[in-house]
Amino acid sequence: MTTSYNDVQKFLAENKYPNQDTDVAVTQPPQPIAPVQPLISPEQISAQDIPAQCVAQIPVKSSHLRRYCTIFWNEKLCCANCPGFC
């Protein structure tokens, strides 16, 4: 271990690591999230199918929420993530 800044600079250069102190990080602005469109019309939904249809509309990247809503239906939490179904 070293406390010398020059040793660190040398190590970075030898191992082809970027020097984060001198490189300016280029950040990209966050991409806007597209609204979720329901796959089926509200007329096709029966009262018994609301939990299943709601879970189907929750984005796939929210896998933990989808699983929670499938096992433990919580209308307040789950319906907040699939507007138009509850």
C-alpha positions as CSV (number, residue, x, y, z in Angstrom):
1,M,0.0,0.0,0.0
2,T,1.2,3.5,-0.7
3,T,0.3,7.0,0.1
4,S,2.3,8.5,-2.8
5,Y,0.2,10.0,-5.5
6,N,3.0,9.5,-8.0
7,D,3.0,5.7,-7.3
8,V,-0.7,5.6,-8.0
9,Q,-0.3,7.5,-11.2
10,K,2.5,5.1,-12.3
11,F,0.4,2.0,-11.4
12,L,-2.6,3.4,-13.4
13,A,-0.4,4.0,-16.4
14,E,1.3,0.6,-16.3
15,N,-2.0,-1.3,-16.0
16,K,-3.8,0.9,-18.6
17,Y,-6.4,2.1,-16.1
18,P,-8.0,5.5,-16.7
19,N,-7.0,8.3,-14.3
20,Q,-10.3,9.4,-12.9
21,D,-8.8,12.6,-11.6
22,T,-8.0,13.9,-15.1
23,D,-10.7,12.3,-17.3
24,V,-13.9,14.1,-17.4
25,A,-16.8,11.7,-17.1
26,V,-19.4,12.0,-19.8
27,T,-22.8,11.5,-18.3
28,Q,-25.8,10.9,-20.4
29,P,-29.2,12.3,-19.3
30,P,-31.7,9.8,-18.1
31,Q,-34.0,8.4,-20.7
32,P,-37.7,9.2,-20.3
33,I,-39.8,6.3,-19.4
34,A,-42.5,5.5,-21.9
35,P,-46.0,5.2,-20.5
36,V,-47.3,1.6,-20.1
37,Q,-50.2,0.9,-22.4
38,P,-52.8,-1.7,-21.2
39,L,-52.7,-4.8,-23.4
40,I,-56.4,-5.5,-23.0
41,S,-59.4,-3.2,-22.8
42,P,-61.1,-2.5,-19.4
43,E,-64.3,-4.2,-20.6
44,Q,-62.4,-7.6,-20.8
45,I,-61.4,-7.5,-17.2
46,S,-63.6,-9.3,-14.6
47,A,-63.3,-8.7,-10.9
48,Q,-61.6,-12.0,-10.3
49,D,-58.9,-11.3,-12.9
50,I,-57.8,-7.9,-11.7
51,P,-54.8,-9.2,-9.7
52,A,-53.6,-11.4,-12.5
53,Q,-54.1,-8.7,-15.1
54,C,-52.5,-6.0,-12.9
55,V,-49.4,-8.2,-12.4
56,A,-49.2,-8.8,-16.1
57,Q,-49.0,-5.0,-16.7
58,I,-46.2,-4.4,-14.1
59,P,-42.9,-4.0,-16.0
60,V,-40.7,-7.1,-16.2
61,K,-37.8,-5.3,-14.6
62,S,-39.9,-5.0,-11.4
63,S,-39.7,-8.8,-10.9
64,H,-39.7,-8.5,-7.1
65,L,-42.9,-6.4,-7.1
66,R,-44.5,-8.8,-9.7
67,R,-43.8,-11.8,-7.5
68,Y,-45.0,-10.0,-4.3
69,C,-48.3,-9.0,-6.0
70,T,-48.7,-12.6,-7.3
71,I,-48.3,-14.2,-3.9
72,F,-49.6,-11.5,-1.5
73,W,-52.1,-9.3,-3.3
74,N,-52.0,-5.8,-1.7
75,E,-54.4,-3.5,-3.6
76,K,-52.8,-0.3,-2.5
77,L,-49.2,-1.3,-3.4
78,C,-49.9,-3.4,-6.5
79,C,-52.6,-1.1,-8.1
80,A,-50.2,1.9,-7.8
81,N,-48.0,0.1,-10.4
82,C,-50.7,-0.8,-12.9
83,P,-53.0,2.3,-13.2
84,G,-56.3,1.7,-15.0
85,F,-56.9,-1.8,-13.7
86,C,-58.0,-1.2,-10.1
